[in-house]
Amino acid sequence: MKAAASFGEELESTKDLADIFELVKRVVRKKTGKERAGLMLGLANLGGGPQGFVGAFFPIATNIIVMNSLPLKRIKETDPVLYKPYVFHILLHEYLHTLGVIDEDATRRKAYEISAAAFGKTHPATQFAADLSRFVPKLVYPYYGWQPQEEYTLELVKGFDRSSTSSYIN
């Protein structure tokens, strides 16, 4: 795997959500040998409340990751340095779900292992994987099969999975 500084530099040089996702896919492929193509990303205001809010979710047996636009906007406004590491972590977590890692604890452990190998233990993306609540106290991971209580408007991100190949899971 590339040196931690190299992946950190690549993350810094990304321009948008699609770029960050391409890095997620490369890092996962190098660490696990697995990949999935043909995914879409939808942004939606999934809201939040006193109990917290969900960063993203992957409806099982679909090809879409739905990311909550509310924390994205908030992080970009309040601490823009954390925006790309946060997006990397959320997309990594959900991408692991798309590869069949459904159990939340197993997904969190795998996300930490992959992030630490790619960036080192002190990088913000790895720190998000170690303890997301340290940075975003009210963010929660949805349980298996979670769906928003209310309808939401979904904005698809164009060009999200641009390196797709003819197979969905290798």
N, C-alpha and C positions, 0 to 999 in steps of 0.2 A: 504494500500500500504506500502511497505517496507520504512524504513527511507531513507531520501535523501542520507546520507553518504553511506548506503549499496549499493544503485544502482550506486553511484559514484565509489565505490570500485569494484563493478562487472564490470563496464565499463573499469576501469583501468586494470583489470585482463584478459580482452579479448585478444585473440591471433591473430584474423584475422577478415575479413569482415563478415564471417558466424557467428562467435561468437557475434559480435556487432548486427547483425540482429536478432539473437535469443533473445538478451536483448530488442531490439526494440519491438519485438512481445510480450514478457512478459509484458513490461511496458504498451503497448497499451491495451492488454487484461485486465489487472488489472484496468486500468482507464476507458475503454469504454465497456468492455465485448465482444468486437468484435475481430475477427481474420480471417486471410485468409491463406490458405496453398497452396503449389504447385507453389511458385514463384521462378523465376530465377533472377540472377543478371548478367548483362553483363557489362564489362568494355570496354570503347572505347575512343579514343582520339577524342573528339568532337570539339577540337580546341577552339578558342577564338579570340577576336579581340578588336578593340578600344571601341566598344560598350559594351563589356563584354563577358562572357561565361556562359554556362549553367552547373550547378553542376550535374544534372541528369534529366531524364524524364521517364514518364510511358506512353507508348502508350496505350490509352484506349482500353479496350476489349482484352487485352493480359495478359500474366502471367509473364512479364519480366520488370524489372527495369533496365534502361541503365544509368550507372554512368560515368561521364566524368573522365577519368584517368588523365588528365592534371592537374587539381587543386589538386587531391589526391597526385600526385607526388610532386607538388610544396610545399604543406603544410608539407608533410613528410620531405622534404629537409630543409625548412626554419624555421618551428616551430613545431617539432614533438609532443610537448605536446598537441597541438590542433588537431592532426590527428584523434584520436578516438572520441572526441566530435563532430568534423566536420562530420565524417562518420555517427555517430549516428543521427545527425540532418538531414542530406541528406536522409538517409534511412528511418527515421521516416516520413519525409515529403512525400516521394514517397510511402511509405507503406500506409499512410492515403489516398492517391489517389487510391490505389488498393482496399481500403475498401469503395470506393464510394464518398469520399470527393473530389470533382473535382474543385470547386471554389478555386482559389489561395489564396484569402484573408481569407476564412474560413479555409483552410488548414494551413496557417501560424498561425492563432489564435489558432487552435487546437494543433498544434505542440508546441507552447509556453506553453499552458495550461498543456499539458502532461509532457513536460520537466520540468517545474517548480514544478509540483507535485512529479515527480520522483527524481529530483536532487536538488531542491531548486533554488531560483532566481539568485544566484551568480555563479552557475556552468557554465563552458564554453558551454556545450550543450544547456543550457537554454539561455545563452547570444547569441549564434548563432541564436536561434529561435526568440529572441527579435529583433535583428538587425544584420542580416548576413553581410550587407555591411560594418559594423564596422570592421570586421575581413578580409573579402574578398571583397574589394570595387567594383570589376568588375563582381562579380557573380550575375547573374540574374535568376529569376524564369521564366521558359518558359510559354507562354500562352497556353490555352487549345488547344490540337491538334498539338502543335509544333513538327516539325520534322527537323532534321539536313538538311542543304542545300546540303551537299556533302555526298557521301557514306562513310562509316566508317567500320573498321574491329572490330568485336565484339569478345571479349574473355569472355567465360562463366566461372563464378566462381564455381568450383566444391564444392559440399556439402553445398550449400548456404542455402537452406531452409530445414535443416535436421529434424526439428521437425514436418514436415508436417503430417497432418492427412488425413482421407478419404474425408473430406469436404473442400470446397474452402472458403466459408464464413459462419461463425456462427453468 
